[in-house]
Amino acid sequence: MSTIGGTAVRGSDVVAAMPFAAGSRDEVLAQSQRPAEAFTGTDALARALASQAPWIWLLGDRVRPRPDALEQLLDQARPGDERPASLLAGMVLDAAGAAVAPALPAGGGRELADVVRLAGRSLLPIRHAPFANCLVARECFIGEGFPQRSRYGRYAPVEWTARVLRTRDGYFVPASVVVSDGGTGRRDGLTSIPALARMARSGTWTRGETLAAARALAGQVIGGARAPARGPGAAGWRAA
Amino acid sequence: MVGIADGERERVCAVVVTRDRRELLHECLLALRAQERPVEQVLVVDNASSDGTAGMVRSSFPEARLLSLGENLGGAGGFHRGMAWAHARGYEWLWLMDDDTLVRQDTLAALLAGADRAPGGVPLVLTSQVRWKDESLHPMNAPVPRWRARARLAEGIAAGLLLVRYATFVSTMVRREAIDRFGLPLVHYFLWSDDVEFTARVLRHAPGYLVPESVAYHWTAAPHAAATPSGDRFYYHVRNSLLLLRGSSLSPIERQDYARYLARSIRQYLHVNGCNRSSALLLSRAIRDGLRGETR
């Protein structure tokens, strides 16, 4: 049994990729379950995929996973009679124990009956997620490629996970907890009208979701004096 | 904490509003009597029934209190009066339902268990998941998850609760403090959307949750939503939706979403009932009265 950041890792199932804790916010540190093979670089995701691990655990800048954080995610990969998950997103708390909203996934994507039933199991179907505490099946990268930061900027993880979850299932697993040490990422919002236009044309989003993103973008433009919400997981993520 | 010991148990008053559905009411009251966590008081609010409802309640359910209204005030007026009655007598929880609500033996216990584990203290509103006879979610009472409040939604899910934006009066519990702070349902709504307006008003400022393991059945003839070939009733849906949009229970963005929902329901109504003179008259009256704020 090895550990990543103090979290026990079961077998050889998972490779963790996390932003480098200090220095450049755009660097990504990928650690394998064998610490001697830790490596850095903007192609860390490609290296993580090359490890052949079936799951890749994406962690935000300056987060500390609780010892059972990974175990809790893996336990819900096949949650009883529910559809198996390709993506699992966990809870992100601040030092005071409060949930960090910008670092949390967005719920939705399933019928209300599913939402109610899953809530009774302390799970939530999700529509997209930031890379703050996010366990992703390797086959998602094979199928959808990498997040496209050049097209979507900081919105890339949200766009990518939404694309993944268009045809796969994902759950929010609040029992998996990482604590943010005050990472100062911005909310994963669209930052430009061209990005919004690409979003509208992509086919990934429903009309309602595109409208909501347009309203949010308009709010950013009109209310530019408001400080953006901060949270880990968005800053420094660069497509490999 | 709720329900620790008899001496400390918080008191629950079940408020059941009825009108001319004696048989359904009888089944509803039997189910309330069978609660594994007993209800301290059942209050039946009779909207001037003429089918022997009052006599049935007195003879078959002597433990229930009967509040007979001299005229039909609709669901809104019935709940307003019933909630005022229970609030004045100090009940901590008001458990609200129509006479066509059937609860399971553990419905109340599950709601109170949800109150115990809700994050951040006791919530002001808790609601059951409402099903039709075939066990599917009843479309008239479908929950509206509060998707935008991600942190609070996440904390609720961690406790096995679903954060909701509003609820219907079909097995919904309201804390007395909600009335202290936000008042009672609006009598002039008469029928439909009074529950949405009231709970939206409360939950704009406080969390409310659906408790998944608390199940109730809405025993309608068919699992319909708002748009049914029911003539006068759809008038109230449109009029009251416009009143709701003109009020302050919803945020500006929520009003946009609700307006789109209203438009969809009108299209659905016309699809079901046809674009004819009768439909046009009903809709024009409802829109006129909703925009003018004219009520019974």
Contacts between the chains, C-beta under 8 A, distances in Angstrom:
chain1	res1	chain2	res2	distance
A	91	B	154	6.2
A	91	B	158	6.8
A	98	B	151	7.0
A	99	B	150	7.5
A	99	B	151	3.9
A	99	B	152	7.8
A	99	B	154	4.9
A	99	B	155	5.6
A	100	B	151	7.2
A	101	B	150	4.5
A	101	B	151	4.2
A	104	B	150	4.5
A	104	B	151	6.6
A	104	B	154	5.2
A	105	B	150	7.8
A	106	B	147	6.8
A	106	B	150	6.8
A	107	B	145	6.5
A	107	B	147	5.4
A	107	B	150	7.7
A	107	B	153	6.2
A	108	B	147	6.0
A	112	B	137	5.9
A	112	B	142	5.5
A	112	B	143	6.3
A	112	B	145	7.8
A	113	B	136	6.8
A	113	B	137	5.0
A	115	B	143	7.8
A	115	B	145	6.2
A	115	B	162	6.8
A	116	B	129	5.2
A	116	B	137	6.8
A	116	B	143	6.5
A	116	B	162	6.3
A	116	B	210	6.7
A	116	B	212	5.4
A	117	B	212	6.9
A	119	B	156	7.9
A	119	B	157	6.0
A	119	B	160	6.5
A	119	B	161	6.7
A	119	B	162	4.1
A	119	B	210	7.2
A	119	B	212	5.0
A	120	B	160	5.9
A	120	B	212	3.3
A	120	B	213	5.7
A	121	B	160	7.4
A	122	B	157	5.8
A	122	B	158	6.1
A	122	B	159	7.4
A	122	B	160	4.9
A	123	B	157	7.0
A	124	B	153	7.3
A	124	B	154	7.7
A	124	B	157	4.7
A	172	B	154	6.7
A	172	B	157	6.4
A	174	B	154	5.8
A	174	B	155	7.7
A	174	B	157	5.3
A	174	B	158	3.6
A	175	B	158	7.2
A	215	B	253	6.8
